Amino acid sequence: MQLKLDNSQDNIVSFMRSCSYTLLDRGAGDEWNFVRRLSGRDYPRFHCYLKIDDQDVLLNLHLDQKAPSYPGSARHSGEYDSPIVEAEAERILQIFGTK
């Protein structure tokens, strides 16, 4: 699921932390990689790729159900448009609206 937010946050990492996300890494260019675990384990987790341009923050959100099955593979059981992902997107938008 993709979200577009106004790039009005002073610090996007702090904003994502306020949404309970942890920064995994910063990719090439201006893409950030965040996760929010749903239990004490690594999976399941919400996974968000975030990209910043001049006017917008673009979030690509999905739910990782489990780790990739094969070594060297990035494929996993991901949900992109399920009701739980939609609810998480709404939660992020609500937090964004209060900042």
N, C-alpha and C positions, 0 to 999 in steps of 0.2 A: 504494500500500500504506500502510495506516495503522498506526502504532505508538503505544502509550501507555506512558510512562515515569513513574515516581514523581518528583514535583517535589522531589527532595532535593539537586539540584546547587546549589552556591553561586552559580555564574555559568554560565548556559546557553550564552552565547557562547563562553566558554572551553572548555566541554565539546564543543561542535560543532567548535571549532578542533582539539581533541584527536582528533576523528574525521576530520580533514583537510578540513573544510568552511570556506568563506569566506562571510561575511555580505554579501549583496547590498544589502539594505535592510530597514527595519522598516516594515511596512505600517500601515494604520489599526488602532487599538486595540493589541492585544498580539500581533499576528502578525509573525513574523520570516521572512525569505526567505534560504535558504542554498543554496550549490551546491558540488559537488566535481567538478572537471574530471577527465576520464579520459585526457587527452592535453595537449599544449601549446596546444591550440586551445580555443575556447569550447564546442564540441560534439564529441562527446557529453559529457554531464555528468549527474550525479545532481542532482536538484533537490528541495529539501525546504522545505515550508511548516511552520513550527513555531508552535504556539499554547500559551500557558501559562495554566492556571487555578490555583485555589488548591491543588489536590492533585496534578495531573497535568501532564505535558508531552505534548502531542499532536503527532505528526509525520506529515505527509502526504508520502510519498516516492514519486518516480517518476524515470524515466530519460528525459531529453530527447535524442533522437537527432540532431535538427537544429534550427536556428533557425526561427521562424515563416516561412512561405513568402511571405506577402503583407504589404505595409506596413500598419500599423495593426491587424493581426490578432494575437491571442495564440495561435492554433492552431498546433500543432507535432506532430511524430511522437514521441509519448510512450509509454513502456511503464510499466504500473502494477503488474502482477502476474507479471512474467516471472521465470525462475530467477535472472537477474542482479540484479534488484531484491530478490528474496527473500534472496539472498546478502549484499547490502549491508545490508539490514535486520538480518540476523543479526550482521553485523560491528558495527553500531552497538550492538546489544543486548549483545554481548560486551564492548565498551569500557565501556558504561554499568555493567555488572556489576563491573568492576575499579576503578571510581572510588569 
